[in-house]
Structure formats: structure tokens, C-alpha cells
Amino acid sequence: MNIETIKRKLLIKYPLFGSIVASTNIIEDNNTKTASTDGDNIYYNKNFLSKLDDEEQVFTFVHEICHIAFNHILRSEGKNQELWNIATDSVINALLKNDGLKLIKGVIDIPIAINYTAEEMYEKLLNKEIEQPKNNRQGQDDHSLWDKVVERKNKQSEETLNKDQSQSTNWKEDTIQKLTEMGEIDTFKQNKIEKKRKANELMEELARKSYGAEKQQIRITNIVTSKQLIDWRRLLKETTQYNIDFSYRNASIENGVLNPYLEEFPTPETEILLDTSGSISKTLLRNFLGECKNILPNSKIKVGCFDDEFYGFTEIRNEKDIDKMNFIGGGGTDFNVAVSSFTRRVENKIIFTDGKSNMPKKKLDIIWIVFGNIKINPPGGKVIYIDQNSLQKLYLYHNQNMEENYMSRR
């Protein structure tokens, strides 16, 4: 169970809830029976959560996010709490189930609730037009905090409340107000549209071609190190080159002084070429560089770029060197230029590309990392494909990190 991993899954599947997911603390609290929210935080029982599979854990947290997003706690005021709890849970669960999420055994499951807002469902339960569920609801979330939250809000004076509202610039509250006004059903419809829009946006960037365009300087910012897509430690060959360094493993003591032992350590060396041709967007180049950061702990690296020209290698000592790199690109793609640019003695040769050009004639042992849906057949080496699903996850991951970085500066 990894809370950050679960958060990322929520951001990918529910981009419309992104600001709420990013700003909501998820806190372990074994006084909570299952999971609960007070409108600001989400609390979970570790023992309860550990018994759930990955899909059920995602369901648990997005269920609580929905209670926050639609302001279900404060909307409960003046209502029969038991019926309101059933109404909100049944609507959320029906919509999540329709999205393909796996419901936890024992939660409220009323399929017809997908047709109603929480208020409409509440009225039907209140008027006994829909029968209350008779299951034991062992897996249902804990609403015990809701009464306390409503009570605390009611203790605020009207003057203080109005003042807070008039001065409110809290973007999270603005998002909640917007989604509450939109309603549960329309929000889930809009989320599907937004998710598709982001995917299409990425596809358009990948497909964009500008061969013959004027060459330009390219500067990439907000390069983050995401969860690596490739096990570089296993993939990279160990070089025959050795570095000499001091080691205390076989050190000796002479006259009370510890003398280190000079020892040779194998140091893999890797040359990396990044495709900066006209079909490569800044988003895609940022993904290339993020993966370069994952290679860095496993090898000494040099990074260069090419389109129909090769622009030289830069030695990279740390992640800051990657952040400071400038690139040239925008032309056509010539893989013959690329493969001829590698140093012969270097064991590991890598090309990051979208694969949109003819393969080179020269046979060389190269690792081709292809981002997108283009299939290639180079004369030598091996090909690793980063599919569209992985690209979309990277795209949303970078957006989340940029949003969190922006929030941290506020």
C-alpha cells in the first residue's frame, strides 16, 4: 500500500478532482473503523485498508474524495442523517461502478442511484419510493465525523462566516463549490470528457509534424524524476572502463594512521541521443529527460540531441546538469546522422525518439526507446516501446508535480 501511488492513480482516472486530490491530506488513524473524511482530510484504518486489493483501495479513497468534492457533509444539515448517508453513498458508488471501479464487499450498491443526484436519491428514500438496503454494510465508510463538522460550522457566528466567505480565495473551496453546483452526475460526465481531452492533447502533440521548419533553441523546465519505466540497472552493460577510487574495505593501519586502499570500480558509460526533430513536442522531450534522470544513478552519461544534424554531447554529472541543458531542433529526422554520432568505445548507446523516420543503414548495437505507437525495425540493437497508456500517466504525473510545486510556492 503506497498512498502516493494511489493518489497518482486518482489523478489519472479523475483529472477533474485533481486540485482536491493534491491538497487533501490522507492520514492513518486506527480510531476510524474503515475510512472517513471531515471535509479537509481523509482518515483510514491501516488494518482495514491492508485487506483490500489495489482496485478496492483506489475505490475507497476516490469515494472519500467525492464526499469532499460535492460538499456532502455540509449538505447534510437538516436532513435525516441515516438516509442522507445512504443517498450519497449509493449515488457515488453507482457512478464509480459505472466507471469500472471495483466496489468493496458490503458497501451500499443500488444500481438505480446512477440516475439521481444525492438530493433526488434522498427524497426517494425519504418518501419510501426506493427501499433502503438491508445488507450489513461492513465495508462502508465511516460518517461519524460529519455531525461534529456541521456542529462546528454552526458555532461560527454569521458575521465571521460572511467575512470568511467574502474574503475567500481558497482555490480548493472554489473547486468544491463549482463541482457541487454541477452535481454528481454531470461532474462524472465532464470528467470523462476532460480525461479524453487530455489524452487527445497528448496524441496531437505526439503526432505534430513540422519537417523543414526553422531550427530553434529549445529550453525545457519542470523536469521531474517519475517512477522509472525501464529497469536501467539490468539493461545497461557494464563497461570495461574502470575508475580508481579510495576504499576503506581493505585499508591498512600504519603507525596508528588508517590508510585507504586504492581500488578499481567498474563504471558503466552511456551515450544518450534525444530526438529533437519537428515531431517532438516539449512534453515528449520533458519525458525523455525525466528518464535520463533515472539512468544517471546507474551510469556515467553524456546526453546530446539531433534532428537532421547532430549537436554534440554534454557530460552529465548530476540532475542539475540535465535541468540546465539547452537543445536545438525543429528539423527533419535523420537516424543515419544519429547512429554515426556515437563514440565507438562506449558500451551503452541509447536513442529516445518517437520513431517517425526511416531506419538507418548502419548496423549498431543501440537501445531504441520509442515513445508512442510507431513500430520500428532497426538493423541492430533492441527496441523498447513506451505505449500510449504509459505516456498518459507520465503526462498527468508531470502536471500533478507542476501543480504541487506551484502550490508550495504560494
LOSE-937648 format. One record per residue (C-alpha): x, y, z; residue number from 0; residue in three letters. Coordinates in steps of 0.05 Angstrom, whole numbers. Layout:
// LOSE-937648
site u: X; v: Y; w: Z; n: NUM; res: ALA;
...
END
This chain:
// LOSE-937648
site u: 0; v: 0; w: 0; n: 0; res: MET;
site u: 30; v: 66; w: -22; n: 1; res: ASN;
site u: -12; v: 128; w: -12; n: 2; res: ILE;
site u: 26; v: 169; w: -64; n: 3; res: GLU;
site u: 16; v: 114; w: -116; n: 4; res: THR;
site u: -59; v: 114; w: -100; n: 5; res: ILE;
site u: -61; v: 190; w: -107; n: 6; res: LYS;
site u: -29; v: 186; w: -176; n: 7; res: ARG;
site u: -79; v: 134; w: -197; n: 8; res: LYS;
site u: -135; v: 180; w: -175; n: 9; res: LEU;
site u: -105; v: 238; w: -214; n: 10; res: LEU;
site u: -101; v: 196; w: -277; n: 11; res: ILE;
site u: -172; v: 170; w: -273; n: 12; res: LYS;
site u: -204; v: 233; w: -245; n: 13; res: TYR;
site u: -168; v: 295; w: -271; n: 14; res: PRO;
site u: -228; v: 339; w: -253; n: 15; res: LEU;
site u: -215; v: 324; w: -179; n: 16; res: PHE;
site u: -140; v: 339; w: -188; n: 17; res: GLY;
site u: -136; v: 401; w: -143; n: 18; res: SER;
site u: -175; v: 366; w: -88; n: 19; res: ILE;
site u: -133; v: 303; w: -91; n: 20; res: VAL;
site u: -68; v: 343; w: -90; n: 21; res: ALA;
site u: -89; v: 385; w: -30; n: 22; res: SER;
site u: -123; v: 333; w: 14; n: 23; res: THR;
site u: -82; v: 300; w: 69; n: 24; res: ASN;
site u: -91; v: 225; w: 76; n: 25; res: ILE;
site u: -78; v: 205; w: 149; n: 26; res: ILE;
site u: -72; v: 138; w: 182; n: 27; res: GLU;
site u: -120; v: 135; w: 241; n: 28; res: ASP;
site u: -138; v: 68; w: 272; n: 29; res: ASN;
site u: -194; v: 101; w: 312; n: 30; res: ASN;
site u: -230; v: 103; w: 245; n: 31; res: THR;
site u: -266; v: 38; w: 230; n: 32; res: LYS;
site u: -255; v: 38; w: 155; n: 33; res: THR;
site u: -244; v: 106; w: 121; n: 34; res: ALA;
site u: -275; v: 174; w: 134; n: 35; res: SER;
site u: -269; v: 248; w: 119; n: 36; res: THR;
site u: -281; v: 313; w: 156; n: 37; res: ASP;
site u: -282; v: 352; w: 91; n: 38; res: GLY;
site u: -209; v: 373; w: 96; n: 39; res: ASP;
site u: -173; v: 307; w: 108; n: 40; res: ASN;
site u: -184; v: 233; w: 95; n: 41; res: ILE;
site u: -172; v: 184; w: 151; n: 42; res: TYR;
site u: -162; v: 109; w: 142; n: 43; res: TYR;
site u: -154; v: 47; w: 185; n: 44; res: ASN;
site u: -90; v: 12; w: 164; n: 45; res: LYS;
site u: -115; v: -57; w: 182; n: 46; res: ASN;
site u: -178; v: -47; w: 141; n: 47; res: PHE;
site u: -141; v: -20; w: 81; n: 48; res: LEU;
site u: -88; v: -75; w: 82; n: 49; res: SER;
site u: -141; v: -127; w: 69; n: 50; res: LYS;
site u: -163; v: -93; w: 4; n: 51; res: LEU;
site u: -132; v: -104; w: -64; n: 52; res: ASP;
site u: -105; v: -45; w: -106; n: 53; res: ASP;
site u: -171; v: -32; w: -141; n: 54; res: GLU;
site u: -210; v: -32; w: -76; n: 55; res: GLU;
site u: -161; v: 17; w: -44; n: 56; res: GLN;
site u: -170; v: 65; w: -102; n: 57; res: VAL;
site u: -245; v: 59; w: -95; n: 58; res: PHE;
site u: -240; v: 74; w: -20; n: 59; res: THR;
site u: -202; v: 139; w: -29; n: 60; res: PHE;
site u: -239; v: 165; w: -90; n: 61; res: VAL;
site u: -304; v: 152; w: -52; n: 62; res: HIS;
site u: -280; v: 198; w: 3; n: 63; res: GLU;
site u: -255; v: 249; w: -47; n: 64; res: ILE;
site u: -325; v: 251; w: -76; n: 65; res: CYS;
site u: -355; v: 267; w: -8; n: 66; res: HIS;
site u: -306; v: 326; w: -4; n: 67; res: ILE;
site u: -316; v: 348; w: -76; n: 68; res: ALA;
site u: -391; v: 350; w: -71; n: 69; res: PHE;
site u: -393; v: 381; w: -1; n: 70; res: ASN;
site u: -436; v: 323; w: 24; n: 71; res: HIS;
site u: -421; v: 339; w: 97; n: 72; res: ILE;
site u: -450; v: 409; w: 100; n: 73; res: LEU;
site u: -506; v: 390; w: 52; n: 74; res: ARG;
site u: -528; v: 340; w: 106; n: 75; res: SER;
site u: -552; v: 395; w: 152; n: 76; res: GLU;
site u: -627; v: 390; w: 168; n: 77; res: GLY;
site u: -633; v: 321; w: 137; n: 78; res: LYS;
site u: -643; v: 251; w: 166; n: 79; res: ASN;
site u: -571; v: 232; w: 173; n: 80; res: GLN;
site u: -581; v: 158; w: 161; n: 81; res: GLU;
site u: -620; v: 169; w: 97; n: 82; res: LEU;
site u: -571; v: 223; w: 73; n: 83; res: TRP;
site u: -512; v: 176; w: 84; n: 84; res: ASN;
site u: -547; v: 121; w: 43; n: 85; res: ILE;
site u: -565; v: 171; w: -11; n: 86; res: ALA;
site u: -495; v: 200; w: -20; n: 87; res: THR;
site u: -461; v: 132; w: -16; n: 88; res: ASP;
site u: -509; v: 100; w: -65; n: 89; res: SER;
site u: -500; v: 155; w: -117; n: 90; res: VAL;
site u: -424; v: 156; w: -111; n: 91; res: ILE;
site u: -418; v: 81; w: -113; n: 92; res: ASN;
site u: -463; v: 74; w: -173; n: 93; res: ALA;
site u: -422; v: 126; w: -212; n: 94; res: LEU;
site u: -356; v: 94; w: -192; n: 95; res: LEU;
site u: -381; v: 25; w: -210; n: 96; res: LYS;
site u: -402; v: 53; w: -278; n: 97; res: ASN;
site u: -331; v: 79; w: -286; n: 98; res: ASP;
site u: -305; v: 8; w: -278; n: 99; res: GLY;
site u: -282; v: 12; w: -205; n: 100; res: LEU;
site u: -288; v: -49; w: -162; n: 101; res: LYS;
site u: -336; v: -40; w: -103; n: 102; res: LEU;
site u: -316; v: -66; w: -35; n: 103; res: ILE;
site u: -358; v: -123; w: -9; n: 104; res: LYS;
site u: -412; v: -97; w: 38; n: 105; res: GLY;
site u: -417; v: -26; w: 12; n: 106; res: VAL;
site u: -483; v: 4; w: -10; n: 107; res: ILE;
site u: -499; v: -17; w: -81; n: 108; res: ASP;
site u: -564; v: 10; w: -110; n: 109; res: ILE;
site u: -555; v: 10; w: -186; n: 110; res: PRO;
site u: -615; v: 55; w: -199; n: 111; res: ILE;
site u: -579; v: 111; w: -159; n: 112; res: ALA;
site u: -537; v: 127; w: -221; n: 113; res: ILE;
site u: -597; v: 165; w: -248; n: 114; res: ASN;
site u: -604; v: 213; w: -189; n: 115; res: TYR;
site u: -567; v: 267; w: -152; n: 116; res: THR;
site u: -556; v: 259; w: -78; n: 117; res: ALA;
site u: -616; v: 304; w: -62; n: 118; res: GLU;
site u: -661; v: 266; w: -110; n: 119; res: GLU;
site u: -640; v: 200; w: -81; n: 120; res: MET;
site u: -651; v: 226; w: -11; n: 121; res: TYR;
site u: -722; v: 247; w: -28; n: 122; res: GLU;
site u: -738; v: 179; w: -57; n: 123; res: LYS;
site u: -712; v: 144; w: 5; n: 124; res: LEU;
site u: -749; v: 192; w: 50; n: 125; res: LEU;
site u: -814; v: 181; w: 12; n: 126; res: ASN;
site u: -801; v: 105; w: 10; n: 127; res: LYS;
site u: -802; v: 105; w: -65; n: 128; res: GLU;
site u: -737; v: 66; w: -61; n: 129; res: ILE;
site u: -726; v: 14; w: -8; n: 130; res: GLU;
site u: -667; v: 21; w: 40; n: 131; res: GLN;
site u: -613; v: -33; w: 30; n: 132; res: PRO;
site u: -615; v: -90; w: 80; n: 133; res: LYS;
site u: -542; v: -111; w: 75; n: 134; res: ASN;
site u: -495; v: -104; w: 135; n: 135; res: ASN;
site u: -451; v: -51; w: 101; n: 136; res: ARG;
site u: -388; v: -76; w: 135; n: 137; res: GLN;
site u: -343; v: -44; w: 82; n: 138; res: GLY;
site u: -378; v: 23; w: 82; n: 139; res: GLN;
site u: -341; v: 86; w: 101; n: 140; res: ASP;
site u: -348; v: 119; w: 169; n: 141; res: ASP;
site u: -392; v: 181; w: 172; n: 142; res: HIS;
site u: -385; v: 192; w: 247; n: 143; res: SER;
site u: -345; v: 256; w: 237; n: 144; res: LEU;
site u: -399; v: 291; w: 197; n: 145; res: TRP;
site u: -443; v: 313; w: 255; n: 146; res: ASP;
site u: -383; v: 344; w: 290; n: 147; res: LYS;
site u: -363; v: 383; w: 228; n: 148; res: VAL;
site u: -434; v: 411; w: 219; n: 149; res: VAL;
site u: -437; v: 428; w: 293; n: 150; res: GLU;
site u: -370; v: 464; w: 289; n: 151; res: ARG;
site u: -392; v: 504; w: 229; n: 152; res: LYS;
site u: -457; v: 524; w: 263; n: 153; res: ASN;
site u: -419; v: 552; w: 322; n: 154; res: LYS;
site u: -386; v: 604; w: 278; n: 155; res: GLN;
site u: -423; v: 670; w: 281; n: 156; res: SER;
site u: -458; v: 694; w: 219; n: 157; res: GLU;
site u: -412; v: 755; w: 218; n: 158; res: GLU;
site u: -349; v: 712; w: 218; n: 159; res: THR;
site u: -377; v: 665; w: 167; n: 160; res: LEU;
site u: -396; v: 721; w: 119; n: 161; res: ASN;
site u: -328; v: 753; w: 128; n: 162; res: LYS;
site u: -293; v: 688; w: 112; n: 163; res: ASP;
site u: -336; v: 677; w: 51; n: 164; res: GLN;
site u: -326; v: 748; w: 25; n: 165; res: SER;
site u: -251; v: 742; w: 32; n: 166; res: GLN;
site u: -245; v: 671; w: 8; n: 167; res: SER;
site u: -191; v: 660; w: -45; n: 168; res: THR;
site u: -184; v: 586; w: -28; n: 169; res: ASN;
site u: -180; v: 551; w: -95; n: 170; res: TRP;
site u: -200; v: 484; w: -63; n: 171; res: LYS;
site u: -264; v: 515; w: -36; n: 172; res: GLU;
site u: -277; v: 546; w: -105; n: 173; res: ASP;
site u: -269; v: 478; w: -138; n: 174; res: THR;
site u: -316; v: 446; w: -87; n: 175; res: ILE;
site u: -368; v: 500; w: -99; n: 176; res: GLN;
site u: -363; v: 491; w: -174; n: 177; res: LYS;
site u: -369; v: 415; w: -172; n: 178; res: LEU;
site u: -426; v: 418; w: -121; n: 179; res: THR;
site u: -465; v: 465; w: -166; n: 180; res: GLU;
site u: -451; v: 419; w: -226; n: 181; res: MET;
site u: -476; v: 359; w: -187; n: 182; res: GLY;
site u: -452; v: 287; w: -183; n: 183; res: GLU;
site u: -479; v: 262; w: -249; n: 184; res: ILE;
site u: -455; v: 320; w: -293; n: 185; res: ASP;
site u: -388; v: 322; w: -258; n: 186; res: THR;
site u: -374; v: 249; w: -275; n: 187; res: PHE;
site u: -396; v: 262; w: -347; n: 188; res: LYS;
site u: -349; v: 322; w: -351; n: 189; res: GLN;
site u: -292; v: 282; w: -320; n: 190; res: ASN;
site u: -296; v: 232; w: -378; n: 191; res: LYS;
site u: -294; v: 290; w: -427; n: 192; res: ILE;
site u: -234; v: 320; w: -391; n: 193; res: GLU;
site u: -197; v: 254; w: -388; n: 194; res: LYS;
site u: -208; v: 243; w: -462; n: 195; res: LYS;
site u: -187; v: 315; w: -477; n: 196; res: ARG;
site u: -121; v: 306; w: -441; n: 197; res: LYS;
site u: -108; v: 241; w: -478; n: 198; res: ALA;
site u: -124; v: 273; w: -545; n: 199; res: ASN;
site u: -80; v: 332; w: -528; n: 200; res: GLU;
site u: -22; v: 286; w: -517; n: 201; res: LEU;
site u: -37; v: 247; w: -581; n: 202; res: MET;
site u: -38; v: 312; w: -621; n: 203; res: GLU;
site u: 29; v: 333; w: -592; n: 204; res: GLU;
site u: 59; v: 266; w: -609; n: 205; res: LEU;
site u: 30; v: 268; w: -680; n: 206; res: ALA;
site u: 50; v: 340; w: -694; n: 207; res: ARG;
site u: 100; v: 345; w: -751; n: 208; res: LYS;
site u: 138; v: 406; w: -775; n: 209; res: SER;
site u: 191; v: 379; w: -822; n: 210; res: TYR;
site u: 230; v: 434; w: -856; n: 211; res: GLY;
site u: 212; v: 484; w: -801; n: 212; res: ALA;
site u: 263; v: 535; w: -780; n: 213; res: GLU;
site u: 313; v: 509; w: -728; n: 214; res: LYS;
site u: 303; v: 536; w: -658; n: 215; res: GLN;
site u: 332; v: 537; w: -589; n: 216; res: GLN;
site u: 292; v: 493; w: -540; n: 217; res: ILE;
site u: 291; v: 502; w: -465; n: 218; res: ARG;
site u: 256; v: 451; w: -421; n: 219; res: ILE;
site u: 234; v: 467; w: -350; n: 220; res: THR;
site u: 198; v: 429; w: -294; n: 221; res: ASN;
site u: 235; v: 364; w: -308; n: 222; res: ILE;
site u: 215; v: 314; w: -254; n: 223; res: VAL;
site u: 240; v: 245; w: -238; n: 224; res: THR;
site u: 180; v: 199; w: -244; n: 225; res: SER;
site u: 176; v: 125; w: -228; n: 226; res: LYS;
site u: 223; v: 95; w: -279; n: 227; res: GLN;
site u: 192; v: 59; w: -338; n: 228; res: LEU;
site u: 253; v: 15; w: -351; n: 229; res: ILE;
site u: 299; v: -24; w: -304; n: 230; res: ASP;
site u: 362; v: 10; w: -326; n: 231; res: TRP;
site u: 406; v: -26; w: -276; n: 232; res: ARG;
site u: 392; v: -92; w: -311; n: 233; res: ARG;
site u: 391; v: -64; w: -382; n: 234; res: LEU;
site u: 457; v: -26; w: -384; n: 235; res: LEU;
site u: 521; v: -64; w: -398; n: 236; res: LYS;
site u: 579; v: -57; w: -350; n: 237; res: GLU;
site u: 636; v: -23; w: -386; n: 238; res: THR;
site u: 707; v: -49; w: -389; n: 239; res: THR;
site u: 730; v: 20; w: -366; n: 240; res: GLN;
site u: 749; v: 27; w: -293; n: 241; res: TYR;
site u: 752; v: 85; w: -246; n: 242; res: ASN;
site u: 802; v: 87; w: -189; n: 243; res: ILE;
site u: 775; v: 109; w: -121; n: 244; res: ASP;
site u: 793; v: 104; w: -48; n: 245; res: PHE;
site u: 763; v: 46; w: -9; n: 246; res: SER;
site u: 767; v: 31; w: 65; n: 247; res: TYR;
site u: 745; v: -42; w: 57; n: 248; res: ARG;
site u: 818; v: -66; w: 52; n: 249; res: ASN;
site u: 850; v: -8; w: 88; n: 250; res: ALA;
site u: 913; v: -17; w: 130; n: 251; res: SER;
site u: 937; v: 16; w: 194; n: 252; res: ILE;
site u: 1008; v: 41; w: 198; n: 253; res: GLU;
site u: 1034; v: 79; w: 259; n: 254; res: ASN;
site u: 963; v: 88; w: 283; n: 255; res: GLY;
site u: 941; v: 120; w: 217; n: 256; res: VAL;
site u: 885; v: 89; w: 174; n: 257; res: LEU;
site u: 908; v: 86; w: 102; n: 258; res: ASN;
site u: 855; v: 76; w: 49; n: 259; res: PRO;
site u: 865; v: 26; w: -7; n: 260; res: TYR;
site u: 862; v: 48; w: -80; n: 261; res: LEU;
site u: 811; v: 4; w: -113; n: 262; res: GLU;
site u: 784; v: -1; w: -184; n: 263; res: GLU;
site u: 709; v: 3; w: -193; n: 264; res: PHE;
site u: 674; v: -15; w: -259; n: 265; res: PRO;
site u: 637; v: 47; w: -283; n: 266; res: THR;
site u: 586; v: 38; w: -339; n: 267; res: PRO;
site u: 587; v: 93; w: -391; n: 268; res: GLU;
site u: 527; v: 112; w: -433; n: 269; res: THR;
site u: 515; v: 160; w: -490; n: 270; res: GLU;
site u: 444; v: 183; w: -500; n: 271; res: ILE;
site u: 415; v: 217; w: -561; n: 272; res: LEU;
site u: 348; v: 254; w: -556; n: 273; res: LEU;
site u: 306; v: 264; w: -618; n: 274; res: ASP;
site u: 291; v: 339; w: -623; n: 275; res: THR;
site u: 260; v: 338; w: -692; n: 276; res: SER;
site u: 197; v: 376; w: -711; n: 277; res: GLY;
site u: 151; v: 319; w: -689; n: 278; res: SER;
site u: 177; v: 320; w: -617; n: 279; res: ILE;
site u: 137; v: 365; w: -570; n: 280; res: SER;
site u: 164; v: 397; w: -507; n: 281; res: LYS;
site u: 121; v: 349; w: -467; n: 282; res: THR;
site u: 154; v: 289; w: -500; n: 283; res: LEU;
site u: 224; v: 318; w: -493; n: 284; res: LEU;
site u: 210; v: 330; w: -420; n: 285; res: ARG;
site u: 192; v: 256; w: -413; n: 286; res: ASN;
site u: 258; v: 238; w: -448; n: 287; res: PHE;
site u: 297; v: 280; w: -398; n: 288; res: LEU;
site u: 258; v: 252; w: -338; n: 289; res: GLY;
site u: 280; v: 182; w: -359; n: 290; res: GLU;
site u: 352; v: 207; w: -367; n: 291; res: CYS;
site u: 350; v: 225; w: -293; n: 292; res: LYS;
site u: 332; v: 153; w: -278; n: 293; res: ASN;
site u: 392; v: 129; w: -318; n: 294; res: ILE;
site u: 440; v: 175; w: -281; n: 295; res: LEU;
site u: 447; v: 134; w: -216; n: 296; res: PRO;
site u: 466; v: 73; w: -257; n: 297; res: ASN;
site u: 518; v: 100; w: -305; n: 298; res: SER;
site u: 563; v: 158; w: -326; n: 299; res: LYS;
site u: 525; v: 192; w: -381; n: 300; res: ILE;
site u: 532; v: 240; w: -438; n: 301; res: LYS;
site u: 470; v: 270; w: -470; n: 302; res: VAL;
site u: 462; v: 301; w: -539; n: 303; res: GLY;
site u: 407; v: 316; w: -588; n: 304; res: CYS;
site u: 395; v: 310; w: -663; n: 305; res: PHE;
site u: 344; v: 323; w: -717; n: 306; res: ASP;
site u: 376; v: 322; w: -786; n: 307; res: ASP;
site u: 440; v: 346; w: -752; n: 308; res: GLU;
site u: 479; v: 324; w: -691; n: 309; res: PHE;
site u: 491; v: 379; w: -640; n: 310; res: TYR;
site u: 544; v: 348; w: -595; n: 311; res: GLY;
site u: 545; v: 312; w: -528; n: 312; res: PHE;
site u: 545; v: 344; w: -459; n: 313; res: THR;
site u: 574; v: 307; w: -400; n: 314; res: GLU;
site u: 523; v: 299; w: -344; n: 315; res: ILE;
site u: 547; v: 295; w: -272; n: 316; res: ARG;
site u: 482; v: 307; w: -234; n: 317; res: ASN;
site u: 409; v: 322; w: -245; n: 318; res: GLU;
site u: 422; v: 398; w: -245; n: 319; res: LYS;
site u: 464; v: 388; w: -308; n: 320; res: ASP;
site u: 402; v: 359; w: -341; n: 321; res: ILE;
site u: 358; v: 417; w: -317; n: 322; res: ASP;
site u: 407; v: 468; w: -347; n: 323; res: LYS;
site u: 412; v: 436; w: -416; n: 324; res: MET;
site u: 392; v: 474; w: -478; n: 325; res: ASN;
site u: 373; v: 440; w: -543; n: 326; res: PHE;
site u: 368; v: 455; w: -617; n: 327; res: ILE;
site u: 315; v: 423; w: -660; n: 328; res: GLY;
site u: 254; v: 430; w: -704; n: 329; res: GLY;
site u: 281; v: 400; w: -768; n: 330; res: GLY;
site u: 271; v: 332; w: -800; n: 331; res: GLY;
site u: 294; v: 266; w: -770; n: 332; res: THR;
site u: 357; v: 231; w: -797; n: 333; res: ASP;
site u: 374; v: 168; w: -759; n: 334; res: PHE;
site u: 436; v: 158; w: -802; n: 335; res: ASN;
site u: 463; v: 222; w: -771; n: 336; res: VAL;
site u: 444; v: 197; w: -702; n: 337; res: ALA;
site u: 477; v: 129; w: -704; n: 338; res: VAL;
site u: 541; v: 157; w: -734; n: 339; res: SER;
site u: 547; v: 205; w: -675; n: 340; res: SER;
site u: 561; v: 153; w: -622; n: 341; res: PHE;
site u: 631; v: 142; w: -596; n: 342; res: THR;
site u: 655; v: 73; w: -615; n: 343; res: ARG;
site u: 685; v: 54; w: -548; n: 344; res: ARG;
site u: 622; v: 68; w: -507; n: 345; res: VAL;
site u: 585; v: 4; w: -489; n: 346; res: GLU;
site u: 515; v: 34; w: -479; n: 347; res: ASN;
site u: 483; v: 74; w: -535; n: 348; res: LYS;
site u: 411; v: 98; w: -527; n: 349; res: ILE;
site u: 365; v: 137; w: -573; n: 350; res: ILE;
site u: 300; v: 168; w: -547; n: 351; res: PHE;
site u: 251; v: 181; w: -604; n: 352; res: THR;
site u: 180; v: 177; w: -629; n: 353; res: ASP;
site u: 205; v: 132; w: -686; n: 354; res: GLY;
site u: 177; v: 177; w: -742; n: 355; res: LYS;
site u: 230; v: 168; w: -796; n: 356; res: SER;
site u: 265; v: 116; w: -839; n: 357; res: ASN;
site u: 313; v: 69; w: -803; n: 358; res: MET;
site u: 388; v: 78; w: -811; n: 359; res: PRO;
site u: 430; v: 34; w: -857; n: 360; res: LYS;
site u: 486; v: 25; w: -807; n: 361; res: LYS;
site u: 480; v: -35; w: -761; n: 362; res: LYS;
site u: 497; v: -17; w: -689; n: 363; res: LEU;
site u: 481; v: -44; w: -620; n: 364; res: ASP;
site u: 434; v: 11; w: -597; n: 365; res: ILE;
site u: 377; v: 13; w: -546; n: 366; res: ILE;
site u: 319; v: 47; w: -581; n: 367; res: TRP;
site u: 267; v: 77; w: -533; n: 368; res: ILE;
site u: 205; v: 93; w: -574; n: 369; res: VAL;
site u: 151; v: 136; w: -543; n: 370; res: PHE;
site u: 85; v: 127; w: -579; n: 371; res: GLY;
site u: 51; v: 78; w: -625; n: 372; res: ASN;
site u: 102; v: 76; w: -683; n: 373; res: ILE;
site u: 134; v: 7; w: -693; n: 374; res: LYS;
site u: 206; v: 7; w: -718; n: 375; res: ILE;
site u: 254; v: -46; w: -743; n: 376; res: ASN;
site u: 326; v: -21; w: -737; n: 377; res: PRO;
site u: 383; v: -62; w: -766; n: 378; res: PRO;
site u: 414; v: -74; w: -697; n: 379; res: GLY;
site u: 403; v: -68; w: -623; n: 380; res: GLY;
site u: 338; v: -74; w: -585; n: 381; res: LYS;
site u: 273; v: -34; w: -584; n: 382; res: VAL;
site u: 233; v: -16; w: -522; n: 383; res: ILE;
site u: 164; v: 15; w: -532; n: 384; res: TYR;
site u: 132; v: 65; w: -484; n: 385; res: ILE;
site u: 58; v: 57; w: -501; n: 386; res: ASP;
site u: 3; v: 110; w: -500; n: 387; res: GLN;
site u: -23; v: 89; w: -432; n: 388; res: ASN;
site u: 46; v: 99; w: -400; n: 389; res: SER;
site u: 53; v: 165; w: -436; n: 390; res: LEU;
site u: -14; v: 190; w: -409; n: 391; res: GLN;
site u: 7; v: 171; w: -339; n: 392; res: LYS;
site u: 73; v: 209; w: -347; n: 393; res: LEU;
site u: 35; v: 269; w: -375; n: 394; res: TYR;
site u: -12; v: 272; w: -316; n: 395; res: LEU;
site u: 45; v: 257; w: -267; n: 396; res: TYR;
site u: 84; v: 318; w: -293; n: 397; res: HIS;
site u: 21; v: 361; w: -289; n: 398; res: ASN;
site u: 10; v: 340; w: -217; n: 399; res: GLN;
site u: 81; v: 356; w: -197; n: 400; res: ASN;
site u: 79; v: 424; w: -231; n: 401; res: MET;
site u: 13; v: 438; w: -194; n: 402; res: GLU;
site u: 43; v: 416; w: -128; n: 403; res: GLU;
site u: 106; v: 458; w: -140; n: 404; res: ASN;
site u: 62; v: 519; w: -155; n: 405; res: TYR;
site u: 22; v: 508; w: -92; n: 406; res: MET;
site u: 84; v: 501; w: -49; n: 407; res: SER;
site u: 107; v: 570; w: -73; n: 408; res: ARG;
site u: 41; v: 603; w: -54; n: 409; res: ARG;
END
